[in-house]
Amino acid sequence: MARRYAIDGQDTNTATTTILGLTSATTVRPRIYDMVVGSDATPADNAAEYVLQRYTAAGTSTAVTPQGLDPGDPAALASAGEAHSAEPTYTANAILLQWAQNQRATFRWVAAPMGEIVLPATAANGVGVQVIGIAGSAVNTNVTIHYEE
């Protein structure tokens, strides 16, 4: 059975901002199977549009340490980052998920069996949750991703 890990991150959902990224390594092909996106800001009627998109360079971010869902598992081989100060280099038209949500709502995506999102076993390649547009005010957004290696 594969080892399973969780990563989480947060940032203000301004347009073209990456909230959380998961970056692969040459020795592993991470598979995303669950993702939750929401806001902890004071409730208001603000909306935003998000994408989960592939990238070929991770950019600059605050490191996030993947947490094993089984405490007996070794440290993860993939890496993660939140609150990017330099955006990843996104692959044009490599959008894996796209959704819009109101700030008052929480979005959850769960993979159908065998429908996990697979990252390549290539250094610095990965996926990011990026804001592509907002309506209303920008607010703090939280993302949690569960994946396996």
N, CA, C and O of each residue as an XYZ file, in Angstrom:
596
protein
N       0.849     -1.187      0.000
C       0.000      0.000      0.000
C       0.890      1.244      0.000
O       1.940      1.263      0.642
N       0.475      2.251     -0.704
C       1.238      3.491     -0.824
C       1.245      4.260      0.494
O       0.340      4.132      1.318
N       2.278      5.051      0.664
C       2.352      5.941      1.827
C       1.520      7.174      1.524
O       1.539      7.681      0.403
N       0.781      7.665      2.533
C      -0.109      8.801      2.332
C       0.322      9.978      3.191
O       0.751      9.821      4.334
N       0.191     11.183      2.591
C       0.648     12.406      3.245
C      -0.381     13.527      3.081
O      -1.235     13.490      2.196
N      -0.271     14.528      3.967
C      -1.128     15.710      3.893
C      -0.249     16.950      3.851
O       0.780     17.022      4.523
N      -0.671     17.926      3.048
C      -0.036     19.244      3.052
C      -1.145     20.283      3.165
O      -2.266     20.060      2.708
N      -0.827     21.406      3.768
C      -1.806     22.490      3.835
C      -1.081     23.815      3.727
O       0.082     23.946      4.106
N      -1.801     24.799      3.196
C      -1.225     26.121      3.039
C      -2.307     27.171      2.995
O      -3.488     26.865      2.832
N      -1.892     28.404      3.142
C      -2.844     29.511      3.069
C      -2.170     30.747      2.510
O      -0.955     30.918      2.607
N      -2.995     31.606      1.920
C      -2.526     32.867      1.366
C      -3.760     33.688      1.018
O      -4.872     33.161      0.995
N      -3.570     34.970      0.749
C      -4.669     35.814      0.284
C      -4.943     35.486     -1.174
O      -4.013     35.369     -1.973
N      -6.209     35.337     -1.522
C      -6.571     34.882     -2.871
C      -6.619     36.007     -3.904
O      -7.641     36.203     -4.563
N      -5.531     36.737     -4.044
C      -5.456     37.735     -5.104
C      -5.191     37.022     -6.438
O      -4.608     35.939     -6.466
N      -5.620     37.636     -7.525
C      -5.489     37.010     -8.842
C      -4.034     36.689     -9.167
O      -3.125     37.450     -8.834
N      -3.833     35.563     -9.814
C      -2.538     34.993    -10.227
C      -1.624     34.687     -9.038
O      -0.402     34.780     -9.144
N      -2.223     34.325     -7.923
C      -1.476     33.943     -6.733
C      -1.613     32.439     -6.522
O      -2.715     31.897     -6.592
N      -0.500     31.771     -6.265
C      -0.528     30.347     -5.950
C      -0.634     30.191     -4.446
O       0.203     30.698     -3.698
N      -1.671     29.486     -4.005
C      -1.905     29.277     -2.577
C      -1.018     28.140     -2.053
O      -0.386     28.276     -1.006
N      -0.972     27.014     -2.788
C      -0.241     25.833     -2.335
C       0.253     25.052     -3.543
O      -0.473     24.890     -4.524
N       1.480     24.572     -3.470
C       2.043     23.764     -4.547
C       2.610     22.463     -4.009
O       3.119     22.411     -2.890
N       2.517     21.418     -4.812
C       3.096     20.109     -4.505
C       4.090     19.799     -5.610
O       3.734     19.786     -6.788
N       5.343     19.549     -5.227
C       6.414     19.339     -6.190
C       6.965     17.922     -6.070
O       7.265     17.447     -4.975
N       7.090     17.270     -7.199
C       7.560     15.891     -7.252
C       9.071     15.812     -7.121
O       9.757     16.828     -7.010
N       9.577     14.581     -7.138
C      11.014     14.309     -7.144
C      11.268     13.253     -8.213
O      10.322     12.650     -8.720
N      12.520     13.022     -8.559
C      12.820     12.046     -9.609
C      12.537     10.614     -9.171
O      12.483      9.712    -10.007
N      12.359     10.400     -7.885
C      12.196      9.046     -7.357
C      10.762      8.662     -7.031
O      10.522      7.559     -6.539
N       9.815      9.529     -7.289
C       8.437      9.247     -6.880
C       7.439      9.931     -7.807
O       7.743     10.975     -8.385
N       6.250      9.352     -7.953
C       5.157      9.956     -8.719
C       3.971     10.170     -7.778
O       3.120      9.288     -7.665
N       3.893     11.314     -7.101
C       2.791     11.562     -6.175
C       1.436     11.508     -6.886
O       1.317     11.874     -8.055
N       0.422     11.046     -6.156
C      -0.941     10.927     -6.682
C      -1.886     11.646     -5.727
O      -2.071     11.216     -4.588
N      -2.484     12.743     -6.193
C      -3.420     13.511     -5.367
C      -4.779     12.821     -5.409
O      -5.291     12.499     -6.481
N      -5.360     12.596     -4.224
C      -6.667     11.936     -4.184
C      -7.734     12.715     -3.407
O      -8.902     12.327     -3.419
N      -7.355     13.801     -2.737
C      -8.344     14.571     -1.976
C      -7.837     15.999     -1.820
O      -6.647     16.216     -1.592
N      -8.742     16.976     -1.942
C      -8.369     18.381     -1.794
C      -9.555     19.153     -1.225
O     -10.696     18.953     -1.640
N      -9.267     20.047     -0.259
C     -10.286     20.893      0.360
C      -9.815     22.340      0.282
O      -8.659     22.636      0.584
N     -10.713     23.247     -0.126
C     -10.396     24.672     -0.231
C     -11.495     25.463      0.472
O     -12.678     25.221      0.231
N     -11.124     26.399      1.333
C     -12.100     27.232      2.035
C     -11.432     28.484      2.548
O     -10.252     28.724      2.293
N     -12.199     29.289      3.279
C     -11.682     30.540      3.824
C     -12.042     30.647      5.295
O     -13.132     30.259      5.713
N     -11.105     31.182      6.075
C     -11.363     31.413      7.497
C     -11.645     32.894      7.784
O     -11.667     33.311      8.942
N     -11.860     33.685      6.727
C     -12.135     35.121      6.885
C     -13.573     35.338      7.352
O     -14.413     34.445      7.240
N     -13.842     36.519      7.871
C     -15.198     36.870      8.274
C     -16.133     36.682      7.088
O     -15.847     37.195      6.006
N     -17.244     35.962      7.255
C     -18.129     35.661      6.121
C     -18.582     36.915      5.370
O     -18.983     37.912      5.971
N     -18.507     36.837      4.052
C     -18.954     37.900      3.159
C     -19.232     37.267      1.801
O     -18.841     36.126      1.552
N     -19.901     38.000      0.932
C     -20.216     37.473     -0.397
C     -19.130     37.851     -1.399
O     -19.307     38.754     -2.217
N     -18.016     37.153     -1.320
C     -16.917     37.292     -2.264
C     -16.775     35.974     -3.010
O     -16.993     34.904     -2.443
N     -16.416     36.054     -4.261
C     -16.243     34.844     -5.060
C     -14.850     34.846     -5.673
O     -14.230     35.894     -5.849
N     -14.374     33.644     -5.994
C     -13.071     33.516     -6.647
C     -13.095     32.302     -7.556
O     -13.888     31.379     -7.371
N     -12.209     32.322     -8.541
C     -12.057     31.202     -9.458
C     -10.655     30.644     -9.271
O      -9.678     31.391     -9.219
N     -10.565     29.317     -9.169
C      -9.309     28.637     -8.890
C      -9.032     27.585     -9.960
O      -9.942     27.112    -10.640
N      -7.743     27.229    -10.096
C      -7.349     26.113    -10.952
C      -6.297     25.291    -10.210
O      -5.553     25.803     -9.373
N      -6.259     24.016    -10.542
C      -5.148     23.153    -10.176
C      -4.432     22.896    -11.481
O      -4.978     22.258    -12.381
N      -3.201     23.393    -11.588
C      -2.501     23.393    -12.872
C      -1.080     22.847    -12.709
O      -0.449     23.018    -11.666
N      -0.592     22.186    -13.764
C       0.768     21.638    -13.756
C       1.807     22.749    -13.916
O       1.565     23.751    -14.589
N       2.971     22.551    -13.282
C       4.096     23.463    -13.481
C       5.389     22.682    -13.689
O       5.502     21.510    -13.329
N       6.372     23.382    -14.290
C       7.670     22.761    -14.575
C       8.792     23.362    -13.737
O       9.925     22.884    -13.793
N       8.498     24.389    -12.974
C       9.445     24.975    -12.014
C       8.620     25.467    -10.834
O       7.595     26.126    -11.016
N       9.066     25.149     -9.635
C       8.245     25.351     -8.435
C       8.107     26.791     -7.967
O       7.221     27.075     -7.161
N       8.926     27.693     -8.426
C       8.860     29.068     -7.937
C       9.459     29.171     -6.542
O      10.153     28.262     -6.088
N       9.187     30.286     -5.861
C       9.700     30.520     -4.508
C       8.530     30.613     -3.552
O       7.582     31.362     -3.790
N       8.595     29.848     -2.465
C       7.487     29.813     -1.514
C       8.003     29.500     -0.120
O       9.185     29.217      0.078
N       7.096     29.559      0.835
C       7.396     29.133      2.199
C       7.223     27.621      2.249
O       6.172     27.102      1.873
N       8.243     26.918      2.709
C       8.198     25.451      2.724
C       7.097     24.934      3.641
O       6.841     25.488      4.710
N       6.455     23.862      3.196
C       5.450     23.145      3.970
C       5.946     21.708      4.082
O       6.255     21.080      3.069
N       6.025     21.187      5.289
C       6.488     19.812      5.486
C       5.312     18.846      5.372
O       4.378     18.929      6.169
N       5.334     17.934      4.402
C       4.261     16.943      4.296
C       4.192     16.092      5.571
O       5.213     15.652      6.100
N       2.977     15.876      6.044
C       2.761     15.093      7.251
C       2.234     13.722      6.879
O       1.255     13.614      6.141
N       2.872     12.670      7.382
C       2.408     11.316      7.117
C       1.077     11.050      7.789
O       0.908     11.339      8.974
N       0.135     10.504      7.048
C      -1.145     10.146      7.654
C      -0.989      8.913      8.538
O      -1.786      8.686      9.448
N       0.036      8.125      8.266
C       0.425      7.012      9.128
C       1.741      7.421      9.772
O       2.737      7.574      9.065
N       1.779      7.604     11.092
C       3.010      8.091     11.719
C       4.188      7.130     11.590
O       5.318      7.503     11.906
N       3.947      5.903     11.133
C       5.027      4.954     10.939
C       5.716      5.079      9.594
O       6.734      4.428      9.361
N       5.179      5.905      8.703
C       5.779      6.064      7.378
C       7.002      6.976      7.438
O       7.095      7.821      8.327
N       7.942      6.817      6.504
C       9.117      7.697      6.463
C       8.737      9.089      5.950
O       7.601      9.324      5.537
N       9.690      9.990      5.984
C       9.464     11.338      5.457
C       9.109     11.269      3.974
O       9.583     10.393      3.251
N       8.279     12.196      3.537
C       7.853     12.245      2.139
C       9.038     12.599      1.239
O       9.971     13.284      1.658
N       8.981     12.121      0.002
C       9.991     12.465     -0.990
C       9.601     13.724     -1.761
O      10.471     14.493     -2.172
N       8.298     13.939     -1.961
C       7.809     15.151     -2.609
C       7.938     16.316     -1.626
O       8.060     16.107     -0.419
N       7.909     17.539     -2.150
C       7.986     18.727     -1.308
C       6.786     19.623     -1.580
O       6.061     19.426     -2.555
N       6.583     20.598     -0.718
C       5.425     21.482     -0.868
C       5.798     22.894     -0.431
O       6.758     23.099      0.312
N       5.012     23.871     -0.914
C       5.235     25.258     -0.543
C       3.947     26.054     -0.587
O       3.057     25.763     -1.386
N       3.847     27.061      0.271
C       2.672     27.926      0.326
C       3.087     29.377      0.143
O       4.267     29.719      0.221
N       2.088     30.226     -0.103
C       2.297     31.677     -0.150
C       3.484     32.054     -1.037
O       4.465     32.622     -0.558
N       3.394     31.744     -2.300
C       4.499     31.969     -3.241
C       4.819     33.454     -3.409
O       3.932     34.276     -3.641
N       6.114     33.777     -3.286
C       6.568     35.141     -3.572
C       7.035     35.244     -5.019
O       7.064     36.338     -5.581
N       7.401     34.119     -5.627
C       7.684     34.027     -7.061
C       6.880     32.842     -7.571
O       7.047     31.713     -7.108
N       6.018     33.112     -8.518
C       5.087     32.093     -9.005
C       5.796     30.937     -9.715
O       6.849     31.128    -10.325
N       5.217     29.751     -9.632
C       5.744     28.635    -10.422
C       5.641     28.942    -11.917
O       4.894     29.830    -12.328
N       6.394     28.200    -12.717
C       6.285     28.304    -14.167
C       5.226     27.310    -14.612
O       5.490     26.114    -14.733
N       4.034     27.817    -14.853
C       2.903     26.950    -15.202
C       2.970     26.513    -16.659
O       3.407     27.269    -17.525
N       2.539     25.305    -16.915
C       2.451     24.764    -18.263
C       1.160     25.277    -18.887
O       0.083     25.073    -18.327
N       1.249     25.931    -20.027
C       0.070     26.494    -20.691
C      -0.980     25.411    -20.943
O      -0.672     24.328    -21.440
N      -2.207     25.724    -20.593
C      -3.360     24.850    -20.837
C      -3.258     23.494    -20.159
O      -3.893     22.540    -20.609
N      -2.478     23.378    -19.090
C      -2.369     22.123    -18.350
C      -3.191     22.199    -17.066
O      -2.709     21.881    -15.979
N      -4.448     22.630    -17.219
C      -5.359     22.768    -16.084
C      -6.007     21.415    -15.825
O      -6.608     20.817    -16.717
N      -5.873     20.945    -14.586
C      -6.401     19.637    -14.212
C      -7.763     19.739    -13.546
O      -8.590     18.837    -13.681
N      -7.999     20.822    -12.836
C      -9.303     21.125    -12.232
C      -9.508     22.629    -12.299
O      -8.552     23.399    -12.208
N     -10.748     23.041    -12.458
C     -11.086     24.462    -12.405
C     -12.425     24.573    -11.705
O     -13.345     23.810    -12.002
N     -12.548     25.521    -10.773
C     -13.805     25.697    -10.055
C     -13.920     27.132     -9.565
O     -12.930     27.846     -9.404
N     -15.160     27.523     -9.337
C     -15.453     28.827     -8.746
C     -16.151     28.558     -7.422
O     -16.916     27.602     -7.295
N     -15.880     29.409     -6.439
C     -16.558     29.218     -5.165
C     -16.773     30.546     -4.469
O     -15.984     31.481     -4.609
N     -17.852     30.605     -3.719
C     -18.150     31.743     -2.874
C     -17.355     31.588     -1.586
O     -17.131     30.471     -1.121
N     -16.938     32.684     -1.023
C     -16.158     32.654      0.205
C     -16.889     31.914      1.325
O     -16.247     31.308      2.183
N     -18.216     31.956      1.327
C     -18.990     31.296      2.385
C     -19.039     29.780      2.231
O     -19.508     29.084      3.132
N     -18.566     29.267      1.112
C     -18.635     27.835      0.843
C     -17.252     27.198      0.963
O     -16.226     27.875      0.894
N     -17.253     25.883      1.143
C     -16.024     25.092      1.112
C     -16.114     24.172     -0.092
O     -17.169     23.600     -0.369
N     -14.999     24.031     -0.809
C     -14.941     23.159     -1.981
C     -14.130     21.932     -1.609
O     -13.069     22.044     -0.995
N     -14.632     20.751     -1.983
C     -13.879     19.521     -1.777
C     -13.908     18.702     -3.056
O     -14.961     18.518     -3.667
N     -12.729     18.208     -3.458
C     -12.616     17.318     -4.599
C     -12.038     16.008     -4.097
O     -11.013     15.987     -3.415
N     -12.715     14.899     -4.445
C     -12.239     13.568     -4.098
C     -12.156     12.776     -5.393
O     -13.113     12.740     -6.166
N     -11.022     12.144     -5.628
C     -10.823     11.379     -6.859
C     -11.703     10.139     -6.876
O     -11.849      9.445     -5.869
N     -12.280      9.878     -8.029
C     -12.954      8.602     -8.235
C     -11.873      7.523     -8.243
O     -10.712      7.824     -8.519
N     -12.232      6.267     -7.944
C     -11.213      5.219     -7.983
C     -10.452      5.224     -9.313
O     -11.052      5.247    -10.388
N      -9.133      5.203     -9.217
C      -8.220      5.255    -10.364
C      -8.256      6.608    -11.079
O      -7.749      6.724    -12.194
N      -8.844      7.625    -10.459
C      -8.922      8.955    -11.058
C      -8.041      9.978    -10.371
O      -8.264     11.181    -10.505
N      -7.041      9.513     -9.637
C      -6.138     10.421     -8.944
C      -5.350     11.268     -9.947
O      -5.135     10.861    -11.089
N      -4.935     12.425     -9.507
C      -4.094     13.287    -10.335
C      -2.650     12.887    -10.073
O      -2.184     12.942     -8.934
N      -1.938     12.485    -11.126
C      -0.592     11.934    -10.991
C       0.439     12.972    -11.443
O       0.307     13.578    -12.506
N       1.455     13.159    -10.623
C       2.572     14.040    -10.963
C       3.693     13.204    -11.568
O       3.816     12.019    -11.258
N       4.511     13.808    -12.428
C       5.606     13.047    -13.035
C       6.765     12.844    -12.051
O       6.913     13.599    -11.091
N       7.565     11.838    -12.297
C       8.781     11.609    -11.505
C       9.898     12.465    -12.102
O      10.893     11.947    -12.609
N       9.713     13.777    -12.032
C      10.647     14.742    -12.610
C      10.894     15.842    -11.590
O       9.941     16.418    -11.066
N      12.128     16.140    -11.302
C      12.465     17.180    -10.333
C      11.833     18.509    -10.715
O      11.784     18.869    -11.892
N      11.349     19.238     -9.709
C      10.777     20.580     -9.837
C       9.427     20.623    -10.546
O       8.841     21.701    -10.648
N       8.908     19.499    -11.039
C       7.586     19.470    -11.663
C       6.530     19.202    -10.605
O       6.771     18.465     -9.649
N       5.368     19.799    -10.778
C       4.315     19.589     -9.807
C       3.018     20.228    -10.230
O       2.781     20.467    -11.414
N       2.171     20.504     -9.241
C       0.898     21.182     -9.467
C       0.711     22.257     -8.406
O       1.208     22.141     -7.286
N      -0.012     23.299     -8.781
C      -0.304     24.376     -7.849
C      -1.775     24.733     -7.870
O      -2.437     24.634     -8.903
N      -2.282     25.152     -6.713
C      -3.635     25.701     -6.616
C      -3.466     27.203     -6.776
O      -2.929     27.877     -5.896
N      -3.932     27.722     -7.912
C      -3.737     29.126     -8.240
C      -5.080     29.834     -8.377
O      -6.044     29.272     -8.898
N      -5.126     31.069     -7.904
C      -6.296     31.923     -8.071
C      -6.189     32.577     -9.443
O      -5.160     33.166     -9.773
N      -7.253     32.477    -10.247
C      -7.186     33.124    -11.563
C      -8.123     34.313    -11.674
O      -8.084     35.033    -12.672
N      -8.960     34.535    -10.677
C      -9.821     35.709    -10.686
C     -10.612     35.812     -9.396
O     -10.936     34.800     -8.774
N     -10.923     37.047     -8.991
C     -11.765     37.258     -7.813
C     -12.845     38.274     -8.135
O     -12.668     39.151     -8.981
N     -13.968     38.138     -7.443
C     -15.062     39.103     -7.522
C     -15.358     39.537     -6.096
O     -15.748     38.715     -5.267
N     -15.179     40.803     -5.804
C     -15.314     41.274     -4.433
C     -13.940     41.458     -3.832
O     -12.989     41.811     -4.530
N     -13.836     41.221     -2.545
C     -12.564     41.419     -1.838
C     -11.734     40.144     -1.817
O     -12.273     39.037     -1.805
N     -10.425     40.313     -1.813
C      -9.526     39.178     -1.636
C      -9.533     38.798     -0.160
O      -9.541     39.669      0.710
N      -9.529     37.493      0.121
C      -9.590     37.002      1.493
C      -8.582     35.869      1.698
O      -8.087     35.285      0.734
N      -8.290     35.573      2.940
C      -7.407     34.458      3.251
C      -8.067     33.149      2.809
O      -9.238     32.907      3.103
N      -7.312     32.312      2.106
C      -7.819     31.041      1.605
C      -6.921     29.920      2.101
O      -5.695     30.037      2.096
N      -7.547     28.835      2.528
C      -6.836     27.677      3.058
C      -7.020     26.492      2.124
O      -8.123     26.253      1.632
N      -5.949     25.750      1.877
C      -5.995     24.571      1.005
C      -5.344     23.404      1.730
O      -4.275     23.554      2.322
N      -5.984     22.244      1.686
C      -5.392     20.995      2.189
C      -5.427     19.986      1.054
O      -6.452     19.819      0.394
N      -4.295     19.310      0.827
C      -4.205     18.272     -0.193
C      -3.716     16.987      0.466
O      -2.745     17.003      1.224
N      -4.387     15.879      0.179
C      -3.917     14.555      0.576
C      -3.401     13.860     -0.680
O      -4.045     13.887     -1.729
N      -2.243     13.243     -0.558
C      -1.652     12.563     -1.710
C      -0.928     11.321     -1.226
O      -0.686     11.152     -0.030
N      -0.587     10.459     -2.163
C       0.172      9.259     -1.823
C       1.423      9.176     -2.695
O       1.487      9.730     -3.792
N       2.401      8.468     -2.168
C       3.652      8.236     -2.896
C       3.856      6.736     -3.022
O       4.848      6.295     -3.601
